Amino acid sequence: MDKIERITALHRILKAARYPVTVKRLQEELGCSRATAYRDLAYLRDALMAPIEGDGEAGFRYAADETDRFELPGLWLSSEELYSLLAAQQLLMRTGGGVLAGALAPLQNRIESLLTAHAGVDHWPVERVRVIPHRGRRLDEASFRSVASAVLERRQINFEYRARSTDERTRRTVSPQRITHYRDNWYLDAWDHERDGLRSFAVDRISNARVIEEPARDLPDSELNQHLASSYGIFSGEPKGWATIVFSAKTARWVADEQWHSRQEGRFLPDGRYELKVPYSASRELLMDILHYGADAEITAPAVLREQAKSLLELALSNYGR
């Protein structure tokens, strides 16, 4: 068991413990020496700011009033997660997310210490990691801060929403669940009280936002994941079908390594082409991604999605005359 695995296991042991855990028990469960157990306890307490209390005689545990609140940062377990953290920091700075940046500020020194320890250098070169935006939409920073505040403070928020599809303006009161960054744009996943259901709102379409005192209604993570992450892209709802797309042998070298959806299915065909199957609930975003590949992608199923793509291509061709 390496250090990362031991720290993770140590955290689980202390978080579940109702009474102090002896060093001998920690040695047995972690499979390490007494000295290593003490070093891991010190690292968890000093570097990760865990609320450890106790001593070598009585044993160790998490402070009762902090047990539920403390979690491992989680972003230091792999190189991908470390990079994601740095990317998120730049992302927040770029979008003017003062509230989120302020909430993360207490973690900054802890995060940098972890990065430095993993890199084996005296200073982690944060400035050498870049996040380049692509087709991000401008948003009102005041509205973004109100949305972020409502999410973090678990309070309801009232705002004016201008739907991009219909250009209709409506007033909404929602219980925010999550703020999501997807394809360089921010979305608010929330429970809409007037419509009695989960909805996703593009933050750049929100204006005149006001956080109200009413506490937000919290939904279980399982329900949020099922509704908001079960179908293709940012569109919510249960999948209505599966799309099958066949890519040319040339494009297959790229597409085979791409993650379009957590439940996707893919295989190489005998002639070198690549067949990809993804679930989807709304076709608009999926069609945009497929048409991005032009002649190197063909929808083979379902027939209705194939016809929609055909109609879009014909309309595009009509813009160039005969």
C-alpha positions as a printed Julia matrix, in Angstrom:
322×3 Matrix{Float64}:
   0.0    0.0     0.0
   1.56   3.3    -1.07
   1.29   6.62    0.77
  -1.76   7.89   -1.12
  -3.63   4.64   -0.5
  -2.67   4.7     3.2
  -3.8    8.31    3.67
  -7.12   7.53    1.98
  -7.61   4.41    4.12
  -6.6    6.31    7.28
  -9.17   8.98    6.51
 -11.9    6.36    6.09
 -10.97   4.67    9.38
 -11.0    7.9    11.39
 -14.17   9.2     9.75
 -16.07   6.01   10.58
 -14.71   5.67   14.11
 -17.04   6.48   17.0
 -14.23   6.06   19.54
 -10.47   6.77   19.39
  -8.5    4.33   17.25
  -5.26   2.97   18.67
  -1.99   3.16   16.77
  -1.74  -0.65   16.93
  -5.05  -1.01   15.1
  -3.93   1.55   12.51
  -0.74  -0.45   11.96
  -2.75  -3.61   11.37
  -5.3   -2.05    9.01
  -2.78   0.0     7.07
  -0.11  -2.68    7.03
   2.63  -0.31    8.12
   5.09   0.32   10.95
   4.36   2.4    14.04
   6.61   5.2    12.77
   4.81   5.25    9.4
   1.42   5.39   11.12
   2.53   8.46   13.08
   3.95  10.11    9.95
   0.67   9.55    8.09
  -1.32  10.96   11.0
   0.9   14.04   11.03
   0.57  14.47    7.25
  -3.21  14.13    7.39
  -3.39  16.65   10.25
  -0.79  19.22    9.15
  -0.84  19.1     5.34
  -4.5   18.24    4.78
  -5.83  20.07    7.86
  -7.77  17.06    9.13
  -9.44  17.64   12.55
  -7.47  14.89   14.3
  -7.48  14.8    18.08
  -6.02  12.36   20.61
  -2.61  10.9    21.41
  -0.59   7.71   21.2
  -1.98   6.31   24.45
  -5.73   6.95   24.12
  -5.82   6.72   20.35
  -6.84   9.1    17.58
 -10.13  10.21   16.06
 -11.71  13.14   14.24
 -13.21  15.91   16.37
 -16.92  15.12   16.74
 -18.1   18.52   15.53
 -15.87  18.37   12.4
 -16.31  14.76   11.25
 -19.19  15.38    8.87
 -17.67  18.53    7.4
 -14.15  17.33    6.65
 -13.33  15.47    3.45
 -10.06  14.83    1.71
  -9.44  17.34   -1.08
  -9.68  14.41   -3.47
  -7.93  16.38   -6.22
  -4.44  15.19   -5.32
  -4.92  11.5    -6.01
  -3.81  11.5    -9.65
  -2.04  13.69  -12.16
  -5.31  14.26  -14.02
  -7.01  15.49  -10.86
  -4.09  17.74  -10.0
  -4.25  19.3   -13.44
  -8.03  19.65  -13.16
  -7.6   21.61   -9.95
  -5.16  24.03  -11.57
  -7.45  24.37  -14.56
 -10.38  25.14  -12.25
  -8.39  27.86  -10.51
  -7.69  29.62  -13.8
 -11.28  29.06  -14.87
 -12.65  30.82  -11.81
 -10.29  33.73  -12.29
 -11.26  34.08  -15.93
 -15.0   34.06  -15.28
 -14.81  36.58  -12.47
 -16.13  34.06   -9.95
 -15.24  36.06   -6.88
 -17.55  34.1    -4.59
 -16.23  30.7    -5.62
 -12.65  31.91   -5.55
 -13.21  33.25   -2.03
 -14.7   29.95   -0.91
 -11.69  28.09   -2.23
  -9.16  30.53   -0.76
  -8.71  28.61    2.56
  -7.68  25.56    0.53
  -5.07  27.38   -1.52
  -2.04  26.86    0.71
  -3.01  23.27    1.37
  -3.42  22.57   -2.34
  -0.11  24.18   -3.26
   1.66  22.18   -0.55
   0.27  18.97   -1.99
   1.23  19.92   -5.53
   4.74  20.84   -4.43
   5.14  17.6    -2.49
   4.04  15.52   -5.48
   6.25  17.43   -7.9
   9.29  17.24   -5.63
  10.12  20.92   -6.11
  10.25  23.97   -3.88
   7.56  25.81   -5.82
   4.75  24.53   -8.01
   4.79  26.58  -11.27
   1.08  27.42  -11.44
   1.75  30.0   -14.15
   2.92  27.23  -16.5
  -0.51  25.62  -16.71
  -2.83  27.35  -19.16
  -6.56  27.01  -19.8
  -7.55  28.41  -23.18
 -11.25  29.23  -23.62
 -13.12  28.12  -26.71
 -16.46  29.62  -27.71
 -17.28  30.71  -24.19
 -20.25  33.05  -23.87
 -20.15  36.34  -22.0
 -22.09  36.43  -18.76
 -23.08  39.04  -16.23
 -20.61  38.76  -13.35
 -23.13  40.02  -10.79
 -25.56  37.26  -11.79
 -22.78  34.7   -11.71
 -21.8   35.74   -8.18
 -25.44  35.57   -7.05
 -25.82  32.1    -8.54
 -22.56  30.92   -6.95
 -23.57  32.38   -3.59
 -26.93  30.64   -3.68
 -25.27  27.31   -4.5
 -22.69  27.62   -1.73
 -25.01  29.06    0.91
 -27.83  26.6     0.07
 -30.46  29.31   -0.38
 -33.11  29.81   -3.04
 -32.55  32.3    -5.83
 -34.96  34.34   -7.92
 -33.97  35.54  -11.39
 -35.14  36.51  -14.84
 -34.41  33.9   -17.5
 -34.36  34.44  -21.24
 -34.57  31.08  -22.98
 -32.23  30.84  -25.94
 -34.55  28.52  -27.9
 -37.67  30.76  -27.73
 -36.24  34.12  -26.58
 -39.05  34.13  -23.99
 -38.44  35.93  -20.68
 -39.73  34.33  -17.49
 -39.21  34.88  -13.78
 -37.97  31.81  -11.89
 -37.53  30.87   -8.26
 -35.32  27.83   -7.85
 -33.41  25.77   -5.32
 -29.86  25.57   -6.71
 -28.25  22.15   -6.65
 -25.01  22.48   -8.59
 -23.14  24.96  -10.72
 -21.65  23.17  -13.71
 -18.97  24.26  -16.15
 -19.51  22.56  -19.48
 -17.79  23.39  -22.76
 -16.47  26.72  -21.5
 -19.85  27.89  -20.23
 -21.59  27.85  -16.85
 -24.9   26.17  -16.11
 -27.07  26.15  -12.99
 -28.7   22.81  -12.17
 -31.69  23.59   -9.96
 -35.12  22.55   -8.74
 -37.68  24.85  -10.38
 -40.45  25.43   -7.84
 -43.04  26.75  -10.3
 -42.52  23.85  -12.72
 -41.96  21.31   -9.96
 -38.97  19.69  -11.59
 -35.23  19.74  -12.21
 -33.96  22.16  -14.84
 -30.6   23.34  -16.18
 -30.19  27.08  -16.82
 -27.44  28.72  -18.85
 -25.96  31.29  -16.45
 -25.29  33.7   -19.31
 -29.09  33.88  -19.86
 -29.75  34.79  -16.21
 -30.25  38.42  -15.2
 -31.52  40.4   -12.2
 -30.64  37.52   -9.89
 -31.45  37.84   -6.2
 -30.6   35.36   -3.45
 -33.51  35.04   -1.02
 -33.61  33.86    2.6
 -35.65  30.73    1.94
 -33.44  27.63    2.33
 -32.85  25.61   -0.81
 -34.49  22.25   -1.24
 -31.74  19.61   -1.43
 -32.15  16.62   -3.71
 -30.22  13.35   -3.35
 -27.11  13.04   -5.5
 -28.51   9.85   -7.01
 -31.55  11.73   -8.33
 -29.43  14.57   -9.66
 -27.06  12.2   -11.42
 -29.87  10.2   -12.95
 -31.71  13.25  -14.24
 -28.84  15.55  -15.19
 -26.12  13.17  -16.29
 -27.94  10.21  -17.79
 -28.25  11.53  -21.33
 -25.97  13.13  -23.87
 -24.35  16.45  -23.02
 -25.86  19.1   -20.79
 -29.44  18.2   -21.68
 -31.31  16.68  -18.77
 -33.78  13.85  -18.62
 -33.84  10.14  -19.25
 -32.33   9.01  -22.57
 -34.97   8.65  -25.29
 -32.79   6.55  -27.53
 -29.34   5.53  -28.67
 -27.52   7.06  -31.61
 -25.19   4.96  -33.74
 -22.52   6.87  -35.65
 -19.94   5.37  -37.99
 -16.7    7.31  -38.5
 -14.24   6.95  -41.35
 -11.04   4.98  -40.8
  -9.06   8.24  -40.81
 -11.24   9.9   -38.16
 -11.46   6.7   -36.14
  -7.95   7.32  -34.81
  -9.27  10.37  -32.94
 -12.82   9.36  -32.07
 -11.83   6.0   -30.58
  -9.95   7.87  -27.83
 -12.73  10.38  -27.1
 -15.19  10.16  -24.23
 -18.57  11.34  -25.5
 -20.62   9.76  -22.74
 -20.04   7.61  -19.65
 -22.21   4.83  -21.11
 -20.96   4.94  -24.68
 -20.16   1.79  -26.64
 -17.57   1.7   -29.38
 -15.88  -0.81  -31.67
 -13.66  -0.9   -34.72
 -15.27  -2.35  -37.84
 -13.38  -4.81  -40.08
 -12.68  -2.1   -42.66
 -11.03   0.2   -40.09
 -14.02   2.46  -39.5
 -15.24   3.1   -35.96
 -18.8    2.61  -34.71
 -19.87   4.68  -31.71
 -23.15   4.34  -29.81
 -24.29   7.0   -27.32
 -27.55   7.59  -25.42
 -29.25  10.94  -25.89
 -32.45  12.73  -24.88
 -32.29  15.83  -27.1
 -30.75  15.69  -30.55
 -29.58  19.28  -31.05
 -26.2   19.13  -29.34
 -25.5   15.61  -30.52
 -26.17  16.6   -34.14
 -23.81  19.58  -33.81
 -21.03  17.29  -32.63
 -21.62  14.74  -35.37
 -21.85  17.3   -38.18
 -18.57  18.75  -36.95
 -16.92  15.74  -38.61
 -18.55  16.42  -41.97
 -18.19  13.59  -44.49
 -16.19  11.51  -42.0
 -19.28  10.72  -39.89
 -22.54   9.0   -40.77
 -25.54   8.39  -38.52
 -26.85   4.89  -39.13
 -29.52   4.81  -36.39
 -32.11   5.79  -35.43
 -33.78   6.73  -38.7
 -35.33   9.91  -37.26
 -31.92  11.24  -36.16
 -30.48  10.37  -39.56
 -33.27  12.33  -41.28
 -32.7   15.32  -38.99
 -29.02  15.35  -39.94
 -29.92  15.06  -43.6
 -32.32  18.03  -43.34
 -29.68  20.15  -41.62
 -27.13  19.35  -44.32
 -29.6   20.19  -47.07
 -30.42  23.52  -45.43
 -26.72  24.28  -45.08
 -26.17  23.44  -48.75
 -29.03  25.74  -49.77
 -27.13  28.69  -48.3
 -24.53  28.27  -51.05
 -26.97  28.17  -53.97
 -26.98  25.68  -56.8
